[in-house]
Amino acid sequence: MIFVCYPKCTTCQKAKKWLEGNGIAFEERHIKENNPTVEELKEWHKKSGLPLRKFFNTSGLQYKELKLKDRLPDMSEDEQYSLLASDGMLVKRPILISDDFVLVGFHETEWKAALYGT
């Protein structure tokens, strides 16, 4: 499993602690140092079953500075993928990627259900 995170993010820290506390093996990937590519984003989006807008970090500074709340509805999916791939800080995190699922953001009940089927 790949755990895509930003180490200074408190939600990412909480998710990492939860994974470690549950003995779940993962490879950590720093989102700012290793931006997701357009191809990765397309694959994760498809596997997640979520709307593409859920991949945007709506509480981030760049999101607000770029006024994406107003701009996203008029952007094509390709434009959104390119924008997300241009700066890891625009991407909602953490993201947990396995062969079977992609989880965006940390919601303990959702992660338990995906990992343990509960």
A tleap script that builds the chain and sets N, CA, C and O, in Angstrom:
source leaprc.protein.ff14SB
mol = sequence {
  NMET ILE PHE VAL CYS TYR PRO LYS CYS THR
  THR CYS GLN LYS ALA LYS LYS TRP LEU GLU
  GLY ASN GLY ILE ALA PHE GLU GLU ARG HIE
  ILE LYS GLU ASN ASN PRO THR VAL GLU GLU
  LEU LYS GLU TRP HIE LYS LYS SER GLY LEU
  PRO LEU ARG LYS PHE PHE ASN THR SER GLY
  LEU GLN TYR LYS GLU LEU LYS LEU LYS ASP
  ARG LEU PRO ASP MET SER GLU ASP GLU GLN
  TYR SER LEU LEU ALA SER ASP GLY MET LEU
  VAL LYS ARG PRO ILE LEU ILE SER ASP ASP
  PHE VAL LEU VAL GLY PHE HIE GLU THR GLU
  TRP LYS ALA ALA LEU TYR GLY CTHR
}
set mol.1.N position { 0.830 -1.173 0.000 }
set mol.1.CA position { 0.000 0.000 0.000 }
set mol.1.C position { 0.879 1.243 0.000 }
set mol.1.O position { 1.977 1.252 0.558 }
set mol.2.N position { 0.378 2.272 -0.628 }
set mol.2.CA position { 1.090 3.537 -0.655 }
set mol.2.C position { 0.291 4.555 0.159 }
set mol.2.O position { -0.916 4.712 -0.021 }
set mol.3.N position { 0.981 5.227 1.038 }
set mol.3.CA position { 0.391 6.253 1.889 }
set mol.3.C position { 0.961 7.589 1.427 }
set mol.3.O position { 2.115 7.914 1.707 }
set mol.4.N position { 0.139 8.359 0.714 }
set mol.4.CA position { 0.563 9.652 0.180 }
set mol.4.C position { 0.177 10.712 1.207 }
set mol.4.O position { -0.990 10.847 1.573 }
set mol.5.N position { 1.181 11.461 1.664 }
set mol.5.CA position { 0.912 12.404 2.749 }
set mol.5.C position { 1.832 13.618 2.686 }
set mol.5.O position { 2.786 13.674 1.910 }
set mol.6.N position { 1.506 14.574 3.526 }
set mol.6.CA position { 2.371 15.726 3.772 }
set mol.6.C position { 2.703 15.643 5.255 }
set mol.6.O position { 1.819 15.828 6.092 }
set mol.7.N position { 3.975 15.366 5.600 }
set mol.7.CA position { 4.336 15.092 6.995 }
set mol.7.C position { 3.930 16.155 8.020 }
set mol.7.O position { 3.728 15.824 9.188 }
set mol.8.N position { 3.804 17.417 7.615 }
set mol.8.CA position { 3.430 18.467 8.565 }
set mol.8.C position { 1.919 18.545 8.784 }
set mol.8.O position { 1.465 19.246 9.687 }
set mol.9.N position { 1.149 17.845 7.982 }
set mol.9.CA position { -0.315 17.848 8.072 }
set mol.9.C position { -0.757 17.011 9.272 }
set mol.9.O position { -0.393 15.840 9.382 }
set mol.10.N position { -1.540 17.607 10.169 }
set mol.10.CA position { -1.962 16.888 11.369 }
set mol.10.C position { -2.874 15.701 11.047 }
set mol.10.O position { -2.826 14.677 11.730 }
set mol.11.N position { -3.699 15.838 10.014 }
set mol.11.CA position { -4.562 14.715 9.626 }
set mol.11.C position { -3.712 13.563 9.102 }
set mol.11.O position { -3.996 12.399 9.384 }
set mol.12.N position { -2.676 13.885 8.344 }
set mol.12.CA position { -1.762 12.847 7.839 }
set mol.12.C position { -1.037 12.156 8.998 }
set mol.12.O position { -0.866 10.936 8.998 }
set mol.13.N position { -0.618 12.944 9.973 }
set mol.13.CA position { 0.058 12.378 11.142 }
set mol.13.C position { -0.875 11.421 11.885 }
set mol.13.O position { -0.461 10.345 12.315 }
set mol.14.N position { -2.120 11.819 12.028 }
set mol.14.CA position { -3.126 10.992 12.719 }
set mol.14.C position { -3.356 9.688 11.936 }
set mol.14.O position { -3.444 8.611 12.525 }
set mol.15.N position { -3.452 9.800 10.612 }
set mol.15.CA position { -3.677 8.613 9.777 }
set mol.15.C position { -2.479 7.671 9.837 }
set mol.15.O position { -2.649 6.455 9.926 }
set mol.16.N position { -1.275 8.225 9.787 }
set mol.16.CA position { -0.058 7.403 9.848 }
set mol.16.C position { 0.008 6.660 11.181 }
set mol.16.O position { 0.325 5.472 11.225 }
set mol.17.N position { -0.294 7.373 12.263 }
set mol.17.CA position { -0.298 6.758 13.593 }
set mol.17.C position { -1.334 5.626 13.647 }
set mol.17.O position { -1.086 4.576 14.240 }
set mol.18.N position { -2.480 5.850 13.030 }
set mol.18.CA position { -3.539 4.829 13.004 }
set mol.18.C position { -3.063 3.596 12.231 }
set mol.18.O position { -3.257 2.469 12.685 }
set mol.19.N position { -2.441 3.807 11.063 }
set mol.19.CA position { -1.928 2.681 10.266 }
set mol.19.C position { -0.891 1.886 11.059 }
set mol.19.O position { -0.944 0.658 11.122 }
set mol.20.N position { 0.046 2.609 11.659 }
set mol.20.CA position { 1.101 1.940 12.439 }
set mol.20.C position { 0.511 1.209 13.635 }
set mol.20.O position { 0.918 0.090 13.946 }
set mol.21.N position { -0.449 1.839 14.305 }
set mol.21.CA position { -1.093 1.229 15.470 }
set mol.21.C position { -1.877 -0.025 15.135 }
set mol.21.O position { -2.096 -0.881 15.992 }
set mol.22.N position { -2.302 -0.129 13.874 }
set mol.22.CA position { -3.044 -1.307 13.426 }
set mol.22.C position { -2.149 -2.305 12.689 }
set mol.22.O position { -2.633 -3.285 12.122 }
set mol.23.N position { -0.846 -2.047 12.704 }
set mol.23.CA position { 0.110 -2.979 12.096 }
set mol.23.C position { -0.021 -3.100 10.589 }
set mol.23.O position { 0.253 -4.160 10.026 }
set mol.24.N position { -0.432 -2.038 9.936 }
set mol.24.CA position { -0.626 -2.068 8.490 }
set mol.24.C position { 0.643 -1.561 7.801 }
set mol.24.O position { 1.094 -0.441 8.042 }
set mol.25.N position { 1.197 -2.401 6.951 }
set mol.25.CA position { 2.427 -2.046 6.232 }
set mol.25.C position { 2.098 -1.097 5.082 }
set mol.25.O position { 1.105 -1.271 4.376 }
set mol.26.N position { 2.949 -0.095 4.912 }
set mol.26.CA position { 2.730 0.866 3.828 }
set mol.26.C position { 4.054 1.506 3.438 }
set mol.26.O position { 5.020 1.514 4.201 }
set mol.27.N position { 4.063 2.035 2.235 }
set mol.27.CA position { 5.197 2.822 1.752 }
set mol.27.C position { 4.756 4.274 1.801 }
set mol.27.O position { 3.721 4.632 1.239 }
set mol.28.N position { 5.534 5.109 2.468 }
set mol.28.CA position { 5.173 6.523 2.610 }
set mol.28.C position { 5.704 7.334 1.433 }
set mol.28.O position { 6.840 7.153 0.997 }
set mol.29.N position { 4.868 8.221 0.935 }
set mol.29.CA position { 5.245 9.090 -0.181 }
set mol.29.C position { 4.896 10.532 0.177 }
set mol.29.O position { 3.740 10.853 0.451 }
set mol.30.N position { 5.896 11.383 0.171 }
set mol.30.CA position { 5.753 12.802 0.515 }
set mol.30.C position { 5.173 13.533 -0.704 }
set mol.30.O position { 5.825 13.625 -1.744 }
set mol.31.N position { 3.960 14.045 -0.571 }
set mol.31.CA position { 3.226 14.608 -1.707 }
set mol.31.C position { 3.864 15.865 -2.295 }
set mol.31.O position { 3.729 16.134 -3.488 }
set mol.32.N position { 4.551 16.625 -1.465 }
set mol.32.CA position { 5.166 17.857 -1.972 }
set mol.32.C position { 6.461 17.556 -2.728 }
set mol.32.O position { 6.783 18.230 -3.707 }
set mol.33.N position { 7.193 16.554 -2.278 }
set mol.33.CA position { 8.449 16.170 -2.919 }
set mol.33.C position { 8.228 15.258 -4.117 }
set mol.33.O position { 9.060 15.200 -5.023 }
set mol.34.N position { 7.103 14.545 -4.121 }
set mol.34.CA position { 6.830 13.569 -5.176 }
set mol.34.C position { 5.373 13.716 -5.606 }
set mol.34.O position { 4.517 12.906 -5.251 }
set mol.35.N position { 5.114 14.774 -6.383 }
set mol.35.CA position { 3.756 15.072 -6.869 }
set mol.35.C position { 3.145 13.886 -7.609 }
set mol.35.O position { 3.847 13.183 -8.336 }
set mol.36.N position { 1.861 13.660 -7.434 }
set mol.36.CA position { 1.206 12.657 -8.268 }
set mol.36.C position { 1.217 13.127 -9.729 }
set mol.36.O position { 1.104 14.321 -10.007 }
set mol.37.N position { 1.352 12.191 -10.637 }
set mol.37.CA position { 1.298 12.513 -12.073 }
set mol.37.C position { -0.153 12.515 -12.531 }
set mol.37.O position { -1.037 12.026 -11.828 }
set mol.38.N position { -0.387 13.065 -13.710 }
set mol.38.CA position { -1.741 13.051 -14.287 }
set mol.38.C position { -2.227 11.612 -14.409 }
set mol.38.O position { -3.380 11.313 -14.099 }
set mol.39.N position { -1.339 10.715 -14.865 }
set mol.39.CA position { -1.720 9.305 -15.047 }
set mol.39.C position { -2.104 8.672 -13.710 }
set mol.39.O position { -3.105 7.961 -13.625 }
set mol.40.N position { -1.307 8.928 -12.658 }
set mol.40.CA position { -1.634 8.393 -11.330 }
set mol.40.C position { -2.972 8.936 -10.852 }
set mol.40.O position { -3.807 8.183 -10.352 }
set mol.41.N position { -3.177 10.234 -11.000 }
set mol.41.CA position { -4.422 10.850 -10.557 }
set mol.41.C position { -5.630 10.255 -11.267 }
set mol.41.O position { -6.662 10.005 -10.645 }
set mol.42.N position { -5.498 10.029 -12.570 }
set mol.42.CA position { -6.609 9.422 -13.323 }
set mol.42.C position { -6.912 8.024 -12.797 }
set mol.42.O position { -8.074 7.656 -12.624 }
set mol.43.N position { -5.859 7.250 -12.545 }
set mol.43.CA position { -6.038 5.888 -12.037 }
set mol.43.C position { -6.659 5.909 -10.640 }
set mol.43.O position { -7.590 5.153 -10.362 }
set mol.44.N position { -6.144 6.772 -9.762 }
set mol.44.CA position { -6.672 6.856 -8.393 }
set mol.44.C position { -8.116 7.331 -8.401 }
set mol.44.O position { -8.947 6.815 -7.653 }
set mol.45.N position { -8.415 8.300 -9.233 }
set mol.45.CA position { -9.772 8.836 -9.335 }
set mol.45.C position { -10.740 7.726 -9.735 }
set mol.45.O position { -11.792 7.549 -9.120 }
set mol.46.N position { -10.367 6.987 -10.771 }
set mol.46.CA position { -11.226 5.897 -11.253 }
set mol.46.C position { -11.431 4.838 -10.163 }
set mol.46.O position { -12.550 4.378 -9.937 }
set mol.47.N position { -10.347 4.462 -9.496 }
set mol.47.CA position { -10.413 3.419 -8.476 }
set mol.47.C position { -11.166 3.874 -7.225 }
set mol.47.O position { -11.766 3.054 -6.531 }
set mol.48.N position { -11.137 5.174 -6.937 }
set mol.48.CA position { -11.774 5.682 -5.719 }
set mol.48.C position { -13.294 5.721 -5.822 }
set mol.48.O position { -13.995 5.571 -4.822 }
set mol.49.N position { -13.801 5.924 -7.049 }
set mol.49.CA position { -15.246 6.068 -7.229 }
set mol.49.C position { -15.761 7.430 -6.779 }
set mol.49.O position { -16.971 7.654 -6.752 }
set mol.50.N position { -14.861 8.334 -6.429 }
set mol.50.CA position { -15.249 9.667 -5.944 }
set mol.50.C position { -15.297 10.674 -7.083 }
set mol.50.O position { -14.650 10.480 -8.112 }
set mol.51.N position { -16.058 11.746 -6.905 }
set mol.51.CA position { -15.996 12.835 -7.890 }
set mol.51.C position { -14.593 13.444 -7.850 }
set mol.51.O position { -13.967 13.480 -6.791 }
set mol.52.N position { -14.103 13.913 -8.975 }
set mol.52.CA position { -12.753 14.467 -9.055 }
set mol.52.C position { -12.540 15.626 -8.088 }
set mol.52.O position { -11.436 15.804 -7.574 }
set mol.53.N position { -13.572 16.407 -7.838 }
set mol.53.CA position { -13.436 17.557 -6.931 }
set mol.53.C position { -13.014 17.135 -5.524 }
set mol.53.O position { -12.456 17.940 -4.779 }
set mol.54.N position { -13.280 15.869 -5.153 }
set mol.54.CA position { -12.905 15.367 -3.827 }
set mol.54.C position { -11.388 15.218 -3.682 }
set mol.54.O position { -10.882 15.026 -2.577 }
set mol.55.N position { -10.667 15.308 -4.802 }
set mol.55.CA position { -9.210 15.197 -4.763 }
set mol.55.C position { -8.545 16.547 -4.499 }
set mol.55.O position { -7.326 16.610 -4.341 }
set mol.56.N position { -9.319 17.613 -4.449 }
set mol.56.CA position { -8.761 18.939 -4.202 }
set mol.56.C position { -8.734 19.244 -2.711 }
set mol.56.O position { -9.699 18.978 -1.995 }
set mol.57.N position { -7.627 19.800 -2.255 }
set mol.57.CA position { -7.460 20.235 -0.875 }
set mol.57.C position { -8.131 21.603 -0.739 }
set mol.57.O position { -7.490 22.640 -0.909 }
set mol.58.N position { -9.408 21.588 -0.435 }
set mol.58.CA position { -10.194 22.829 -0.410 }
set mol.58.C position { -9.821 23.761 0.736 }
set mol.58.O position { -10.199 24.933 0.722 }
set mol.59.N position { -9.092 23.266 1.720 }
set mol.59.CA position { -8.694 24.137 2.831 }
set mol.59.C position { -7.282 24.692 2.643 }
set mol.59.O position { -6.789 25.435 3.492 }
set mol.60.N position { -6.631 24.336 1.536 }
set mol.60.CA position { -5.265 24.788 1.298 }
set mol.60.C position { -5.181 26.217 0.777 }
set mol.60.O position { -6.130 26.743 0.195 }
set mol.61.N position { -4.031 26.825 0.999 }
set mol.61.CA position { -3.815 28.208 0.569 }
set mol.61.C position { -3.901 28.366 -0.948 }
set mol.61.O position { -4.521 29.305 -1.447 }
set mol.62.N position { -3.269 27.428 -1.685 }
set mol.62.CA position { -3.291 27.550 -3.147 }
set mol.62.C position { -4.707 27.479 -3.693 }
set mol.62.O position { -5.061 28.218 -4.612 }
set mol.63.N position { -5.513 26.597 -3.131 }
set mol.63.CA position { -6.894 26.442 -3.572 }
set mol.63.C position { -7.620 27.780 -3.454 }
set mol.63.O position { -8.339 28.197 -4.362 }
set mol.64.N position { -7.415 28.438 -2.322 }
set mol.64.CA position { -8.079 29.717 -2.072 }
set mol.64.C position { -7.487 30.833 -2.932 }
set mol.64.O position { -8.223 31.647 -3.491 }
set mol.65.N position { -6.150 30.871 -3.037 }
set mol.65.CA position { -5.491 31.915 -3.833 }
set mol.65.C position { -5.878 31.841 -5.311 }
set mol.65.O position { -6.031 32.863 -5.980 }
set mol.66.N position { -6.032 30.615 -5.803 }
set mol.66.CA position { -6.391 30.417 -7.214 }
set mol.66.C position { -7.899 30.518 -7.446 }
set mol.66.O position { -8.368 30.384 -8.576 }
set mol.67.N position { -8.658 30.754 -6.368 }
set mol.67.CA position { -10.121 30.875 -6.437 }
set mol.67.C position { -10.760 29.674 -7.151 }
set mol.67.O position { -11.640 29.822 -7.999 }
set mol.68.N position { -10.280 28.483 -6.772 }
set mol.68.CA position { -10.733 27.269 -7.453 }
set mol.68.C position { -12.187 26.920 -7.159 }
set mol.68.O position { -12.835 26.242 -7.956 }
set mol.69.N position { -12.697 27.372 -6.035 }
set mol.69.CA position { -14.107 27.103 -5.727 }
set mol.69.C position { -14.992 27.595 -6.881 }
set mol.69.O position { -15.953 26.931 -7.270 }
set mol.70.N position { -14.651 28.755 -7.408 }
set mol.70.CA position { -15.430 29.334 -8.503 }
set mol.70.C position { -14.993 28.816 -9.874 }
set mol.70.O position { -15.804 28.746 -10.798 }
set mol.71.N position { -13.733 28.460 -10.006 }
set mol.71.CA position { -13.193 28.075 -11.316 }
set mol.71.C position { -13.401 26.604 -11.682 }
set mol.71.O position { -13.584 26.278 -12.854 }
set mol.72.N position { -13.374 25.713 -10.680 }
set mol.72.CA position { -13.444 24.272 -10.964 }
set mol.72.C position { -14.658 23.849 -11.793 }
set mol.72.O position { -14.507 23.050 -12.716 }
set mol.73.N position { -15.855 24.358 -11.495 }
set mol.73.CA position { -17.022 23.900 -12.269 }
set mol.73.C position { -16.900 24.143 -13.776 }
set mol.73.O position { -17.522 23.436 -14.568 }
set mol.74.N position { -16.110 25.128 -14.172 }
set mol.74.CA position { -15.948 25.442 -15.596 }
set mol.74.C position { -14.729 24.786 -16.229 }
set mol.74.O position { -14.492 24.944 -17.426 }
set mol.75.N position { -13.958 24.053 -15.439 }
set mol.75.CA position { -12.751 23.407 -15.950 }
set mol.75.C position { -13.057 21.995 -16.423 }
set mol.75.O position { -13.893 21.304 -15.842 }
set mol.76.N position { -12.373 21.570 -17.485 }
set mol.76.CA position { -12.518 20.188 -17.952 }
set mol.76.C position { -11.783 19.258 -16.980 }
set mol.76.O position { -10.967 19.711 -16.177 }
set mol.77.N position { -12.077 17.960 -17.060 }
set mol.77.CA position { -11.369 16.999 -16.204 }
set mol.77.C position { -9.878 17.043 -16.490 }
set mol.77.O position { -9.072 16.991 -15.561 }
set mol.78.N position { -9.493 17.138 -17.766 }
set mol.78.CA position { -8.073 17.186 -18.110 }
set mol.78.C position { -7.389 18.392 -17.479 }
set mol.78.O position { -6.261 18.288 -16.996 }
set mol.79.N position { -8.070 19.538 -17.481 }
set mol.79.CA position { -7.511 20.741 -16.852 }
set mol.79.C position { -7.365 20.534 -15.336 }
set mol.79.O position { -6.380 20.966 -14.737 }
set mol.80.N position { -8.343 19.879 -14.733 }
set mol.80.CA position { -8.282 19.622 -13.293 }
set mol.80.C position { -7.140 18.662 -12.960 }
set mol.80.O position { -6.408 18.874 -11.993 }
set mol.81.N position { -6.992 17.609 -13.760 }
set mol.81.CA position { -5.889 16.664 -13.539 }
set mol.81.C position { -4.544 17.379 -13.655 }
set mol.81.O position { -3.657 17.169 -12.827 }
set mol.82.N position { -4.389 18.215 -14.667 }
set mol.82.CA position { -3.135 18.946 -14.875 }
set mol.82.C position { -2.844 19.868 -13.702 }
set mol.82.O position { -1.704 19.973 -13.248 }
set mol.83.N position { -3.878 20.532 -13.218 }
set mol.83.CA position { -3.723 21.433 -12.079 }
set mol.83.C position { -3.294 20.653 -10.834 }
set mol.83.O position { -2.366 21.063 -10.136 }
set mol.84.N position { -3.956 19.543 -10.556 }
set mol.84.CA position { -3.600 18.715 -9.399 }
set mol.84.C position { -2.161 18.209 -9.506 }
set mol.84.O position { -1.429 18.190 -8.517 }
set mol.85.N position { -1.766 17.804 -10.703 }
set mol.85.CA position { -0.420 17.269 -10.903 }
set mol.85.C position { 0.649 18.356 -10.829 }
set mol.85.O position { 1.831 18.054 -10.661 }
set mol.86.N position { 0.243 19.612 -10.954 }
set mol.86.CA position { 1.215 20.710 -10.958 }
set mol.86.C position { 1.715 21.061 -9.554 }
set mol.86.O position { 2.789 21.644 -9.415 }
set mol.87.N position { 0.957 20.716 -8.522 }
set mol.87.CA position { 1.331 21.088 -7.162 }
set mol.87.C position { 0.684 20.131 -6.165 }
set mol.87.O position { -0.538 20.118 -6.016 }
set mol.88.N position { 1.496 19.337 -5.490 }
set mol.88.CA position { 0.987 18.368 -4.524 }
set mol.88.C position { 0.172 18.987 -3.408 }
set mol.88.O position { -0.657 18.317 -2.792 }
set mol.89.N position { 0.404 20.272 -3.142 }
set mol.89.CA position { -0.332 20.923 -2.061 }
set mol.89.C position { -1.788 21.210 -2.448 }
set mol.89.O position { -2.596 21.558 -1.587 }
set mol.90.N position { -2.122 21.071 -3.710 }
set mol.90.CA position { -3.517 21.224 -4.144 }
set mol.90.C position { -4.314 19.939 -3.922 }
set mol.90.O position { -5.544 19.947 -3.968 }
set mol.91.N position { -3.603 18.838 -3.680 }
set mol.91.CA position { -4.237 17.524 -3.575 }
set mol.91.C position { -4.635 17.242 -2.128 }
set mol.91.O position { -3.847 17.439 -1.204 }
set mol.92.N position { -5.865 16.780 -1.951 }
set mol.92.CA position { -6.352 16.406 -0.617 }
set mol.92.C position { -5.533 15.214 -0.134 }
set mol.92.O position { -5.184 14.322 -0.907 }
set mol.93.N position { -5.244 15.221 1.128 }
set mol.93.CA position { -4.438 14.157 1.694 }
set mol.93.C position { -4.928 13.836 3.093 }
set mol.93.O position { -5.655 14.631 3.689 }
set mol.94.N position { -4.551 12.703 3.621 }
set mol.94.CA position { -3.750 11.661 2.997 }
set mol.94.C position { -4.548 10.872 1.957 }
set mol.94.O position { -5.777 10.925 1.903 }
set mol.95.N position { -3.799 10.144 1.140 }
set mol.95.CA position { -4.407 9.221 0.187 }
set mol.95.C position { -3.795 7.854 0.463 }
set mol.95.O position { -2.575 7.713 0.539 }
set mol.96.N position { -4.644 6.860 0.609 }
set mol.96.CA position { -4.182 5.490 0.828 }
set mol.96.C position { -4.538 4.682 -0.412 }
set mol.96.O position { -5.708 4.573 -0.780 }
set mol.97.N position { -3.518 4.116 -1.053 }
set mol.97.CA position { -3.711 3.413 -2.317 }
set mol.97.C position { -3.349 1.946 -2.155 }
set mol.97.O position { -2.241 1.608 -1.739 }
set mol.98.N position { -4.289 1.088 -2.488 }
set mol.98.CA position { -4.012 -0.348 -2.510 }
set mol.98.C position { -4.388 -0.862 -3.896 }
set mol.98.O position { -4.814 -0.096 -4.760 }
set mol.99.N position { -4.224 -2.161 -4.095 }
set mol.99.CA position { -4.614 -2.743 -5.380 }
set mol.99.C position { -6.127 -2.674 -5.577 }
set mol.99.O position { -6.608 -2.635 -6.709 }
set mol.100.N position { -6.878 -2.658 -4.471 }
set mol.100.CA position { -8.337 -2.752 -4.530 }
set mol.100.C position { -9.089 -1.442 -4.324 }
set mol.100.O position { -10.246 -1.326 -4.728 }
set mol.101.N position { -8.449 -0.459 -3.704 }
set mol.101.CA position { -9.174 0.778 -3.383 }
set mol.101.C position { -8.229 1.968 -3.277 }
set mol.101.O position { -7.012 1.817 -3.173 }
set mol.102.N position { -8.830 3.157 -3.306 }
set mol.102.CA position { -8.130 4.408 -3.042 }
set mol.102.C position { -9.001 5.194 -2.072 }
set mol.102.O position { -10.178 5.438 -2.338 }
set mol.103.N position { -8.411 5.591 -0.940 }
set mol.103.CA position { -9.113 6.378 0.066 }
set mol.103.C position { -8.513 7.769 0.101 }
set mol.103.O position { -7.293 7.922 0.162 }
set mol.104.N position { -9.361 8.783 0.063 }
set mol.104.CA position { -8.907 10.175 0.044 }
set mol.104.C position { -9.380 10.851 1.318 }
set mol.104.O position { -10.573 10.862 1.620 }
set mol.105.N position { -8.429 11.420 2.071 }
set mol.105.CA position { -8.763 12.000 3.370 }
set mol.105.C position { -8.813 10.888 4.403 }
set mol.105.O position { -8.970 9.719 4.052 }
set mol.106.N position { -8.680 11.240 5.661 }
set mol.106.CA position { -8.697 10.222 6.715 }
set mol.106.C position { -10.012 10.252 7.462 }
set mol.106.O position { -10.339 11.205 8.169 }
set mol.107.N position { -10.760 9.166 7.277 }
set mol.107.CA position { -12.001 8.937 8.011 }
set mol.107.C position { -11.876 7.517 8.560 }
set mol.107.O position { -12.011 6.545 7.818 }
set mol.108.N position { -11.623 7.406 9.843 }
set mol.108.CA position { -11.299 6.117 10.449 }
set mol.108.C position { -12.296 5.016 10.101 }
set mol.108.O position { -11.888 3.897 9.787 }
set mol.109.N position { -13.592 5.312 10.150 }
set mol.109.CA position { -14.584 4.266 9.864 }
set mol.109.C position { -14.471 3.788 8.414 }
set mol.109.O position { -14.612 2.599 8.131 }
set mol.110.N position { -14.216 4.726 7.505 }
set mol.110.CA position { -14.055 4.380 6.089 }
set mol.110.C position { -12.794 3.531 5.886 }
set mol.110.O position { -12.811 2.569 5.118 }
set mol.111.N position { -11.723 3.880 6.560 }
set mol.111.CA position { -10.475 3.135 6.420 }
set mol.111.C position { -10.629 1.728 7.019 }
set mol.111.O position { -10.147 0.753 6.443 }
set mol.112.N position { -11.296 1.626 8.167 }
set mol.112.CA position { -11.538 0.307 8.783 }
set mol.112.C position { -12.329 -0.567 7.821 }
set mol.112.O position { -11.984 -1.727 7.600 }
set mol.113.N position { -13.384 -0.010 7.253 }
set mol.113.CA position { -14.234 -0.769 6.341 }
set mol.113.C position { -13.435 -1.268 5.136 }
set mol.113.O position { -13.586 -2.417 4.723 }
set mol.114.N position { -12.593 -0.411 4.579 }
set mol.114.CA position { -11.813 -0.805 3.405 }
set mol.114.C position { -10.754 -1.841 3.747 }
set mol.114.O position { -10.514 -2.766 2.971 }
set mol.115.N position { -10.122 -1.691 4.901 }
set mol.115.CA position { -9.016 -2.577 5.259 }
set mol.115.C position { -9.466 -3.873 5.936 }
set mol.115.O position { -8.822 -4.912 5.792 }
set mol.116.N position { -10.568 -3.804 6.671 }
set mol.116.CA position { -11.014 -4.970 7.429 }
set mol.116.C position { -12.382 -5.496 7.028 }
set mol.116.O position { -12.828 -6.527 7.529 }
set mol.117.N position { -13.046 -4.789 6.126 }
set mol.117.CA position { -14.375 -5.209 5.708 }
set mol.117.C position { -15.418 -5.060 6.786 }
set mol.117.O position { -16.416 -5.781 6.786 }
set mol.118.N position { -15.205 -4.125 7.719 }
set mol.118.CA position { -16.188 -3.942 8.799 }
set mol.118.C position { -16.985 -2.682 8.604 }
set mol.118.O position { -17.855 -2.370 9.417 }
savepdb mol mol.pdb
quit
